[in-house]
């Protein structure tokens, strides 16, 4: 996002960079707080994470492009 677009919307440039690390931190907290999965559960899941952890990981990935743009400038 250009500086002109940020000035027009009133959104600081660092705000776009905050979403991905915050979502990753929330995924870590959610994974640490999740109950342990049973090895032989009747409804075994594909991923070894619960629903909230998966959601926060996806949010972290979806908000990653500002970091990739920043890394591409260097």
PDB file of N, CA, C and O in Angstrom:
ATOM      1  N   UNK A   1       0.856  -1.169   0.000  1.00  0.00           N
ATOM      2  CA  UNK A   1       0.000   0.000   0.000  1.00  0.00           C
ATOM      3  C   UNK A   1       0.902   1.231   0.000  1.00  0.00           C
ATOM      4  O   UNK A   1       1.855   1.299   0.776  1.00  0.00           O
ATOM      5  N   UNK A   2       0.619   2.175  -0.837  1.00  0.00           N
ATOM      6  CA  UNK A   2       1.471   3.354  -0.937  1.00  0.00           C
ATOM      7  C   UNK A   2       1.200   4.328   0.201  1.00  0.00           C
ATOM      8  O   UNK A   2       0.184   4.243   0.890  1.00  0.00           O
ATOM      9  N   UNK A   3       2.133   5.252   0.378  1.00  0.00           N
ATOM     10  CA  UNK A   3       1.979   6.250   1.435  1.00  0.00           C
ATOM     11  C   UNK A   3       0.763   7.137   1.168  1.00  0.00           C
ATOM     12  O   UNK A   3       0.092   7.577   2.102  1.00  0.00           O
ATOM     13  N   UNK A   4       0.481   7.397  -0.114  1.00  0.00           N
ATOM     14  CA  UNK A   4      -0.679   8.209  -0.466  1.00  0.00           C
ATOM     15  C   UNK A   4      -1.973   7.505  -0.073  1.00  0.00           C
ATOM     16  O   UNK A   4      -2.895   8.130   0.452  1.00  0.00           O
ATOM     17  N   UNK A   5      -2.035   6.200  -0.331  1.00  0.00           N
ATOM     18  CA  UNK A   5      -3.236   5.449   0.031  1.00  0.00           C
ATOM     19  C   UNK A   5      -3.401   5.395   1.539  1.00  0.00           C
ATOM     20  O   UNK A   5      -4.517   5.499   2.046  1.00  0.00           O
ATOM     21  N   UNK A   6      -2.295   5.234   2.262  1.00  0.00           N
ATOM     22  CA  UNK A   6      -2.376   5.230   3.722  1.00  0.00           C
ATOM     23  C   UNK A   6      -2.841   6.575   4.250  1.00  0.00           C
ATOM     24  O   UNK A   6      -3.615   6.639   5.205  1.00  0.00           O
ATOM     25  N   UNK A   7      -2.364   7.659   3.625  1.00  0.00           N
ATOM     26  CA  UNK A   7      -2.760   8.998   4.067  1.00  0.00           C
ATOM     27  C   UNK A   7      -4.241   9.242   3.777  1.00  0.00           C
ATOM     28  O   UNK A   7      -4.932   9.905   4.551  1.00  0.00           O
ATOM     29  N   UNK A   8      -4.719   8.703   2.658  1.00  0.00           N
ATOM     30  CA  UNK A   8      -6.114   8.901   2.289  1.00  0.00           C
ATOM     31  C   UNK A   8      -7.054   8.151   3.229  1.00  0.00           C
ATOM     32  O   UNK A   8      -8.124   8.661   3.560  1.00  0.00           O
ATOM     33  N   UNK A   9      -6.680   6.966   3.657  1.00  0.00           N
ATOM     34  CA  UNK A   9      -7.547   6.178   4.529  1.00  0.00           C
ATOM     35  C   UNK A   9      -7.317   6.487   6.002  1.00  0.00           C
ATOM     36  O   UNK A   9      -8.147   6.145   6.844  1.00  0.00           O
ATOM     37  N   UNK A  10      -6.200   7.129   6.319  1.00  0.00           N
ATOM     38  CA  UNK A  10      -5.900   7.444   7.708  1.00  0.00           C
ATOM     39  C   UNK A  10      -5.307   6.269   8.461  1.00  0.00           C
ATOM     40  O   UNK A  10      -5.136   6.344   9.678  1.00  0.00           O
ATOM     41  N   UNK A  11      -4.989   5.183   7.767  1.00  0.00           N
ATOM     42  CA  UNK A  11      -4.453   3.988   8.413  1.00  0.00           C
ATOM     43  C   UNK A  11      -2.922   4.043   8.395  1.00  0.00           C
ATOM     44  O   UNK A  11      -2.330   4.188   7.325  1.00  0.00           O
ATOM     45  N   UNK A  12      -2.280   3.930   9.543  1.00  0.00           N
ATOM     46  CA  UNK A  12      -0.821   3.922   9.553  1.00  0.00           C
ATOM     47  C   UNK A  12      -0.269   2.672   8.863  1.00  0.00           C
ATOM     48  O   UNK A  12      -0.908   1.620   8.878  1.00  0.00           O
ATOM     49  N   UNK A  13       0.903   2.787   8.268  1.00  0.00           N
ATOM     50  CA  UNK A  13       1.496   1.673   7.524  1.00  0.00           C
ATOM     51  C   UNK A  13       1.831   0.498   8.436  1.00  0.00           C
ATOM     52  O   UNK A  13       1.766  -0.651   7.999  1.00  0.00           O
ATOM     53  N   UNK A  14       2.182   0.753   9.673  1.00  0.00           N
ATOM     54  CA  UNK A  14       2.562  -0.339  10.577  1.00  0.00           C
ATOM     55  C   UNK A  14       1.374  -1.194  10.990  1.00  0.00           C
ATOM     56  O   UNK A  14       1.558  -2.316  11.462  1.00  0.00           O
ATOM     57  N   UNK A  15       0.172  -0.688  10.822  1.00  0.00           N
ATOM     58  CA  UNK A  15      -1.010  -1.445  11.223  1.00  0.00           C
ATOM     59  C   UNK A  15      -1.173  -2.708  10.381  1.00  0.00           C
ATOM     60  O   UNK A  15      -1.607  -3.743  10.886  1.00  0.00           O
ATOM     61  N   UNK A  16      -0.825  -2.622   9.102  1.00  0.00           N
ATOM     62  CA  UNK A  16      -0.904  -3.800   8.236  1.00  0.00           C
ATOM     63  C   UNK A  16       0.123  -4.848   8.642  1.00  0.00           C
ATOM     64  O   UNK A  16      -0.087  -6.041   8.422  1.00  0.00           O
ATOM     65  N   UNK A  17       1.233  -4.411   9.234  1.00  0.00           N
ATOM     66  CA  UNK A  17       2.271  -5.344   9.657  1.00  0.00           C
ATOM     67  C   UNK A  17       1.942  -6.012  10.990  1.00  0.00           C
ATOM     68  O   UNK A  17       2.550  -7.026  11.332  1.00  0.00           O
ATOM     69  N   UNK A  18       1.010  -5.475  11.733  1.00  0.00           N
ATOM     70  CA  UNK A  18       0.711  -6.004  13.059  1.00  0.00           C
ATOM     71  C   UNK A  18      -0.174  -7.250  13.023  1.00  0.00           C
ATOM     72  O   UNK A  18      -0.132  -8.052  13.956  1.00  0.00           O
ATOM     73  N   UNK A  19      -0.960  -7.429  11.987  1.00  0.00           N
ATOM     74  CA  UNK A  19      -1.960  -8.499  11.977  1.00  0.00           C
ATOM     75  C   UNK A  19      -1.346  -9.896  11.958  1.00  0.00           C
ATOM     76  O   UNK A  19      -1.813 -10.770  12.688  1.00  0.00           O
ATOM     77  N   UNK A  20      -0.330 -10.132  11.159  1.00  0.00           N
ATOM     78  CA  UNK A  20       0.236 -11.474  11.043  1.00  0.00           C
ATOM     79  C   UNK A  20       0.921 -11.947  12.323  1.00  0.00           C
ATOM     80  O   UNK A  20       0.647 -13.063  12.763  1.00  0.00           O
ATOM     81  N   UNK A  21       1.803 -11.152  12.946  1.00  0.00           N
ATOM     82  CA  UNK A  21       2.411 -11.626  14.194  1.00  0.00           C
ATOM     83  C   UNK A  21       1.403 -11.799  15.331  1.00  0.00           C
ATOM     84  O   UNK A  21       1.536 -12.713  16.145  1.00  0.00           O
ATOM     85  N   UNK A  22       0.411 -10.937  15.386  1.00  0.00           N
ATOM     86  CA  UNK A  22      -0.600 -11.062  16.440  1.00  0.00           C
ATOM     87  C   UNK A  22      -1.400 -12.346  16.237  1.00  0.00           C
ATOM     88  O   UNK A  22      -1.689 -13.052  17.204  1.00  0.00           O
ATOM     89  N   UNK A  23      -1.757 -12.654  15.002  1.00  0.00           N
ATOM     90  CA  UNK A  23      -2.501 -13.888  14.727  1.00  0.00           C
ATOM     91  C   UNK A  23      -1.645 -15.113  15.041  1.00  0.00           C
ATOM     92  O   UNK A  23      -2.153 -16.101  15.570  1.00  0.00           O
ATOM     93  N   UNK A  24      -0.356 -15.058  14.722  1.00  0.00           N
ATOM     94  CA  UNK A  24       0.534 -16.178  15.035  1.00  0.00           C
ATOM     95  C   UNK A  24       0.661 -16.363  16.550  1.00  0.00           C
ATOM     96  O   UNK A  24       0.683 -17.495  17.035  1.00  0.00           O
ATOM     97  N   UNK A  25       0.744 -15.278  17.286  1.00  0.00           N
ATOM     98  CA  UNK A  25       0.817 -15.354  18.739  1.00  0.00           C
ATOM     99  C   UNK A  25      -0.475 -15.934  19.318  1.00  0.00           C
ATOM    100  O   UNK A  25      -0.434 -16.739  20.248  1.00  0.00           O
ATOM    101  N   UNK A  26      -1.615 -15.527  18.772  1.00  0.00           N
ATOM    102  CA  UNK A  26      -2.895 -16.067  19.242  1.00  0.00           C
ATOM    103  C   UNK A  26      -2.999 -17.558  18.920  1.00  0.00           C
ATOM    104  O   UNK A  26      -3.582 -18.311  19.700  1.00  0.00           O
ATOM    105  N   UNK A  27      -2.442 -18.003  17.779  1.00  0.00           N
ATOM    106  CA  UNK A  27      -2.425 -19.428  17.455  1.00  0.00           C
ATOM    107  C   UNK A  27      -1.577 -20.193  18.460  1.00  0.00           C
ATOM    108  O   UNK A  27      -1.945 -21.289  18.882  1.00  0.00           O
ATOM    109  N   UNK A  28      -0.436 -19.612  18.845  1.00  0.00           N
ATOM    110  CA  UNK A  28       0.425 -20.259  19.827  1.00  0.00           C
ATOM    111  C   UNK A  28      -0.268 -20.382  21.184  1.00  0.00           C
ATOM    112  O   UNK A  28      -0.210 -21.429  21.829  1.00  0.00           O
ATOM    113  N   UNK A  29      -0.915 -19.316  21.602  1.00  0.00           N
ATOM    114  CA  UNK A  29      -1.643 -19.340  22.880  1.00  0.00           C
ATOM    115  C   UNK A  29      -2.804 -20.329  22.810  1.00  0.00           C
ATOM    116  O   UNK A  29      -3.050 -21.068  23.763  1.00  0.00           O
ATOM    117  N   UNK A  30      -3.506 -20.345  21.699  1.00  0.00           N
ATOM    118  CA  UNK A  30      -4.634 -21.256  21.531  1.00  0.00           C
ATOM    119  C   UNK A  30      -4.167 -22.712  21.522  1.00  0.00           C
ATOM    120  O   UNK A  30      -4.836 -23.577  22.087  1.00  0.00           O
ATOM    121  N   UNK A  31      -3.025 -22.990  20.886  1.00  0.00           N
ATOM    122  CA  UNK A  31      -2.503 -24.354  20.842  1.00  0.00           C
ATOM    123  C   UNK A  31      -2.034 -24.801  22.221  1.00  0.00           C
ATOM    124  O   UNK A  31      -2.210 -25.963  22.589  1.00  0.00           O
ATOM    125  N   UNK A  32      -1.444 -23.893  22.982  1.00  0.00           N
ATOM    126  CA  UNK A  32      -0.966 -24.238  24.323  1.00  0.00           C
ATOM    127  C   UNK A  32      -2.126 -24.479  25.280  1.00  0.00           C
ATOM    128  O   UNK A  32      -2.001 -25.245  26.235  1.00  0.00           O
ATOM    129  N   UNK A  33      -3.245 -23.829  25.024  1.00  0.00           N
ATOM    130  CA  UNK A  33      -4.415 -23.934  25.905  1.00  0.00           C
ATOM    131  C   UNK A  33      -5.367 -25.057  25.493  1.00  0.00           C
ATOM    132  O   UNK A  33      -6.293 -25.385  26.235  1.00  0.00           O
ATOM    133  N   UNK A  34      -5.147 -25.651  24.311  1.00  0.00           N
ATOM    134  CA  UNK A  34      -6.061 -26.675  23.797  1.00  0.00           C
ATOM    135  C   UNK A  34      -5.919 -27.977  24.579  1.00  0.00           C
ATOM    136  O   UNK A  34      -4.826 -28.319  25.031  1.00  0.00           O
ATOM    137  N   UNK A  35      -7.016 -28.696  24.737  1.00  0.00           N
ATOM    138  CA  UNK A  35      -6.917 -29.994  25.412  1.00  0.00           C
ATOM    139  C   UNK A  35      -6.139 -30.977  24.537  1.00  0.00           C
ATOM    140  O   UNK A  35      -6.190 -30.882  23.311  1.00  0.00           O
ATOM    141  N   UNK A  36      -5.422 -31.917  25.148  1.00  0.00           N
ATOM    142  CA  UNK A  36      -4.658 -32.883  24.346  1.00  0.00           C
ATOM    143  C   UNK A  36      -5.587 -33.767  23.523  1.00  0.00           C
ATOM    144  O   UNK A  36      -6.679 -34.123  23.965  1.00  0.00           O
ATOM    145  N   UNK A  37      -5.140 -34.114  22.324  1.00  0.00           N
ATOM    146  CA  UNK A  37      -5.938 -34.960  21.438  1.00  0.00           C
ATOM    147  C   UNK A  37      -5.698 -36.427  21.781  1.00  0.00           C
ATOM    148  O   UNK A  37      -4.569 -36.826  22.066  1.00  0.00           O
ATOM    149  N   UNK A  38      -6.745 -37.214  21.754  1.00  0.00           N
ATOM    150  CA  UNK A  38      -6.615 -38.645  22.003  1.00  0.00           C
ATOM    151  C   UNK A  38      -6.019 -39.327  20.771  1.00  0.00           C
ATOM    152  O   UNK A  38      -6.350 -38.968  19.640  1.00  0.00           O
ATOM    153  N   UNK A  39      -5.153 -40.295  20.986  1.00  0.00           N
ATOM    154  CA  UNK A  39      -4.512 -40.975  19.857  1.00  0.00           C
ATOM    155  C   UNK A  39      -5.492 -41.834  19.063  1.00  0.00           C
ATOM    156  O   UNK A  39      -5.374 -41.948  17.843  1.00  0.00           O
ATOM    157  N   UNK A  40      -6.435 -42.423  19.735  1.00  0.00           N
ATOM    158  CA  UNK A  40      -7.370 -43.307  19.039  1.00  0.00           C
ATOM    159  C   UNK A  40      -8.793 -42.748  19.122  1.00  0.00           C
ATOM    160  O   UNK A  40      -9.739 -43.479  19.415  1.00  0.00           O
ATOM    161  N   UNK A  41      -8.929 -41.482  18.868  1.00  0.00           N
ATOM    162  CA  UNK A  41     -10.252 -40.860  18.918  1.00  0.00           C
ATOM    163  C   UNK A  41     -11.107 -41.363  17.757  1.00  0.00           C
ATOM    164  O   UNK A  41     -10.596 -41.643  16.672  1.00  0.00           O
ATOM    165  N   UNK A  42     -12.382 -41.470  17.992  1.00  0.00           N
ATOM    166  CA  UNK A  42     -13.291 -41.968  16.958  1.00  0.00           C
ATOM    167  C   UNK A  42     -13.322 -41.036  15.751  1.00  0.00           C
ATOM    168  O   UNK A  42     -13.349 -41.502  14.612  1.00  0.00           O
ATOM    169  N   UNK A  43     -13.318 -39.749  15.983  1.00  0.00           N
ATOM    170  CA  UNK A  43     -13.335 -38.775  14.892  1.00  0.00           C
ATOM    171  C   UNK A  43     -11.962 -38.153  14.738  1.00  0.00           C
ATOM    172  O   UNK A  43     -11.794 -36.952  14.953  1.00  0.00           O
ATOM    173  N   UNK A  44     -10.987 -38.953  14.371  1.00  0.00           N
ATOM    174  CA  UNK A  44      -9.610 -38.464  14.251  1.00  0.00           C
ATOM    175  C   UNK A  44      -9.540 -37.336  13.220  1.00  0.00           C
ATOM    176  O   UNK A  44     -10.142 -37.412  12.148  1.00  0.00           O
ATOM    177  N   UNK A  45      -8.805 -36.310  13.564  1.00  0.00           N
ATOM    178  CA  UNK A  45      -8.680 -35.155  12.669  1.00  0.00           C
ATOM    179  C   UNK A  45      -7.453 -35.302  11.786  1.00  0.00           C
ATOM    180  O   UNK A  45      -6.538 -36.066  12.094  1.00  0.00           O
ATOM    181  N   UNK A  46      -7.445 -34.563  10.689  1.00  0.00           N
ATOM    182  CA  UNK A  46      -6.316 -34.594   9.770  1.00  0.00           C
ATOM    183  C   UNK A  46      -5.135 -33.830  10.365  1.00  0.00           C
ATOM    184  O   UNK A  46      -3.996 -34.290  10.287  1.00  0.00           O
ATOM    185  N   UNK A  47      -5.400 -32.677  10.954  1.00  0.00           N
ATOM    186  CA  UNK A  47      -4.348 -31.867  11.548  1.00  0.00           C
ATOM    187  C   UNK A  47      -4.309 -32.076  13.059  1.00  0.00           C
ATOM    188  O   UNK A  47      -5.352 -32.265  13.684  1.00  0.00           O
ATOM    189  N   UNK A  48      -3.115 -32.044  13.648  1.00  0.00           N
ATOM    190  CA  UNK A  48      -3.025 -32.224  15.102  1.00  0.00           C
ATOM    191  C   UNK A  48      -3.299 -30.942  15.886  1.00  0.00           C
ATOM    192  O   UNK A  48      -2.753 -30.752  16.973  1.00  0.00           O
ATOM    193  N   UNK A  49      -4.131 -30.070  15.347  1.00  0.00           N
ATOM    194  CA  UNK A  49      -4.493 -28.827  16.029  1.00  0.00           C
ATOM    195  C   UNK A  49      -6.014 -28.725  16.079  1.00  0.00           C
ATOM    196  O   UNK A  49      -6.716 -29.322  15.262  1.00  0.00           O
ATOM    197  N   UNK A  50      -6.510 -27.961  17.049  1.00  0.00           N
ATOM    198  CA  UNK A  50      -7.959 -27.787  17.136  1.00  0.00           C
ATOM    199  C   UNK A  50      -8.410 -26.696  16.168  1.00  0.00           C
ATOM    200  O   UNK A  50      -7.589 -26.097  15.473  1.00  0.00           O
ATOM    201  N   UNK A  51      -9.688 -26.445  16.128  1.00  0.00           N
ATOM    202  CA  UNK A  51     -10.263 -25.504  15.157  1.00  0.00           C
ATOM    203  C   UNK A  51      -9.792 -24.070  15.321  1.00  0.00           C
ATOM    204  O   UNK A  51      -9.512 -23.391  14.333  1.00  0.00           O
ATOM    205  N   UNK A  52      -9.700 -23.597  16.575  1.00  0.00           N
ATOM    206  CA  UNK A  52      -9.282 -22.210  16.797  1.00  0.00           C
ATOM    207  C   UNK A  52      -7.824 -21.998  16.393  1.00  0.00           C
ATOM    208  O   UNK A  52      -7.486 -20.964  15.817  1.00  0.00           O
ATOM    209  N   UNK A  53      -6.969 -22.959  16.687  1.00  0.00           N
ATOM    210  CA  UNK A  53      -5.561 -22.843  16.311  1.00  0.00           C
ATOM    211  C   UNK A  53      -5.427 -22.804  14.797  1.00  0.00           C
ATOM    212  O   UNK A  53      -4.665 -22.000  14.260  1.00  0.00           O
ATOM    213  N   UNK A  54      -6.161 -23.664  14.111  1.00  0.00           N
ATOM    214  CA  UNK A  54      -6.119 -23.670  12.638  1.00  0.00           C
ATOM    215  C   UNK A  54      -6.613 -22.341  12.079  1.00  0.00           C
ATOM    216  O   UNK A  54      -6.050 -21.828  11.113  1.00  0.00           O
ATOM    217  N   UNK A  55      -7.661 -21.780  12.679  1.00  0.00           N
ATOM    218  CA  UNK A  55      -8.187 -20.499  12.208  1.00  0.00           C
ATOM    219  C   UNK A  55      -7.145 -19.389  12.366  1.00  0.00           C
ATOM    220  O   UNK A  55      -6.938 -18.593  11.451  1.00  0.00           O
ATOM    221  N   UNK A  56      -6.487 -19.340  13.539  1.00  0.00           N
ATOM    222  CA  UNK A  56      -5.480 -18.309  13.758  1.00  0.00           C
ATOM    223  C   UNK A  56      -4.271 -18.490  12.846  1.00  0.00           C
ATOM    224  O   UNK A  56      -3.683 -17.502  12.406  1.00  0.00           O
ATOM    225  N   UNK A  57      -3.889 -19.738  12.552  1.00  0.00           N
ATOM    226  CA  UNK A  57      -2.793 -19.966  11.616  1.00  0.00           C
ATOM    227  C   UNK A  57      -3.157 -19.484  10.215  1.00  0.00           C
ATOM    228  O   UNK A  57      -2.333 -18.885   9.523  1.00  0.00           O
ATOM    229  N   UNK A  58      -4.396 -19.748   9.801  1.00  0.00           N
ATOM    230  CA  UNK A  58      -4.844 -19.259   8.495  1.00  0.00           C
ATOM    231  C   UNK A  58      -4.896 -17.733   8.456  1.00  0.00           C
ATOM    232  O   UNK A  58      -4.525 -17.122   7.454  1.00  0.00           O
ATOM    233  N   UNK A  59      -5.357 -17.120   9.545  1.00  0.00           N
ATOM    234  CA  UNK A  59      -5.375 -15.652   9.599  1.00  0.00           C
ATOM    235  C   UNK A  59      -3.960 -15.095   9.481  1.00  0.00           C
ATOM    236  O   UNK A  59      -3.739 -14.084   8.814  1.00  0.00           O
ATOM    237  N   UNK A  60      -3.011 -15.755  10.126  1.00  0.00           N
ATOM    238  CA  UNK A  60      -1.630 -15.321  10.050  1.00  0.00           C
ATOM    239  C   UNK A  60      -1.108 -15.411   8.616  1.00  0.00           C
ATOM    240  O   UNK A  60      -0.389 -14.523   8.158  1.00  0.00           O
ATOM    241  N   UNK A  61      -1.466 -16.477   7.913  1.00  0.00           N
ATOM    242  CA  UNK A  61      -1.039 -16.620   6.519  1.00  0.00           C
ATOM    243  C   UNK A  61      -1.706 -15.594   5.612  1.00  0.00           C
ATOM    244  O   UNK A  61      -1.056 -15.042   4.724  1.00  0.00           O
ATOM    245  N   UNK A  62      -2.983 -15.333   5.821  1.00  0.00           N
ATOM    246  CA  UNK A  62      -3.705 -14.380   4.985  1.00  0.00           C
ATOM    247  C   UNK A  62      -3.198 -12.950   5.166  1.00  0.00           C
ATOM    248  O   UNK A  62      -3.299 -12.136   4.249  1.00  0.00           O
ATOM    249  N   UNK A  63      -2.655 -12.643   6.346  1.00  0.00           N
ATOM    250  CA  UNK A  63      -2.146 -11.301   6.610  1.00  0.00           C
ATOM    251  C   UNK A  63      -0.642 -11.196   6.401  1.00  0.00           C
ATOM    252  O   UNK A  63      -0.029 -10.227   6.850  1.00  0.00           O
ATOM    253  N   UNK A  64      -0.040 -12.159   5.739  1.00  0.00           N
ATOM    254  CA  UNK A  64       1.398 -12.178   5.499  1.00  0.00           C
ATOM    255  C   UNK A  64       1.873 -11.287   4.345  1.00  0.00           C
ATOM    256  O   UNK A  64       3.030 -10.870   4.378  1.00  0.00           O
ATOM    257  N   UNK A  65       1.058 -10.963   3.320  1.00  0.00           N
ATOM    258  CA  UNK A  65       1.547 -10.168   2.190  1.00  0.00           C
ATOM    259  C   UNK A  65       2.226  -8.842   2.537  1.00  0.00           C
ATOM    260  O   UNK A  65       3.207  -8.514   1.869  1.00  0.00           O
ATOM    261  N   UNK A  66       1.796  -8.058   3.513  1.00  0.00           N
ATOM    262  CA  UNK A  66       2.563  -6.835   3.822  1.00  0.00           C
ATOM    263  C   UNK A  66       3.998  -7.128   4.244  1.00  0.00           C
ATOM    264  O   UNK A  66       4.904  -6.359   3.923  1.00  0.00           O
ATOM    265  N   UNK A  67       4.215  -8.225   4.957  1.00  0.00           N
ATOM    266  CA  UNK A  67       5.573  -8.603   5.341  1.00  0.00           C
ATOM    267  C   UNK A  67       6.382  -9.038   4.121  1.00  0.00           C
ATOM    268  O   UNK A  67       7.574  -8.744   4.029  1.00  0.00           O
ATOM    269  N   UNK A  68       5.740  -9.735   3.188  1.00  0.00           N
ATOM    270  CA  UNK A  68       6.439 -10.150   1.972  1.00  0.00           C
ATOM    271  C   UNK A  68       6.810  -8.957   1.110  1.00  0.00           C
ATOM    272  O   UNK A  68       7.882  -8.935   0.506  1.00  0.00           O
ATOM    273  N   UNK A  69       5.923  -7.953   1.048  1.00  0.00           N
ATOM    274  CA  UNK A  69       6.237  -6.727   0.302  1.00  0.00           C
ATOM    275  C   UNK A  69       7.406  -5.997   0.948  1.00  0.00           C
ATOM    276  O   UNK A  69       8.283  -5.479   0.257  1.00  0.00           O
ATOM    277  N   UNK A  70       7.412  -5.958   2.272  1.00  0.00           N
ATOM    278  CA  UNK A  70       8.491  -5.294   3.001  1.00  0.00           C
ATOM    279  C   UNK A  70       9.818  -6.028   2.775  1.00  0.00           C
ATOM    280  O   UNK A  70      10.857  -5.390   2.599  1.00  0.00           O
ATOM    281  N   UNK A  71       9.787  -7.347   2.779  1.00  0.00           N
ATOM    282  CA  UNK A  71      11.011  -8.133   2.550  1.00  0.00           C
ATOM    283  C   UNK A  71      11.488  -7.992   1.106  1.00  0.00           C
ATOM    284  O   UNK A  71      12.689  -8.043   0.844  1.00  0.00           O
ATOM    285  N   UNK A  72      10.554  -7.815   0.166  1.00  0.00           N
ATOM    286  CA  UNK A  72      10.913  -7.671  -1.231  1.00  0.00           C
ATOM    287  C   UNK A  72      11.589  -6.348  -1.550  1.00  0.00           C
ATOM    288  O   UNK A  72      12.307  -6.245  -2.544  1.00  0.00           O
ATOM    289  N   UNK A  73      11.371  -5.343  -0.726  1.00  0.00           N
ATOM    290  CA  UNK A  73      12.003  -4.038  -0.964  1.00  0.00           C
ATOM    291  C   UNK A  73      13.498  -4.061  -0.674  1.00  0.00           C
ATOM    292  O   UNK A  73      14.270  -3.330  -1.296  1.00  0.00           O
ATOM    293  N   UNK A  74      13.906  -4.909   0.279  1.00  0.00           N
ATOM    294  CA  UNK A  74      15.293  -4.933   0.742  1.00  0.00           C
ATOM    295  C   UNK A  74      16.208  -5.548  -0.225  1.00  0.00           C
ATOM    296  O   UNK A  74      17.408  -5.637   0.032  1.00  0.00           O
TER     297      UNK A  74
END
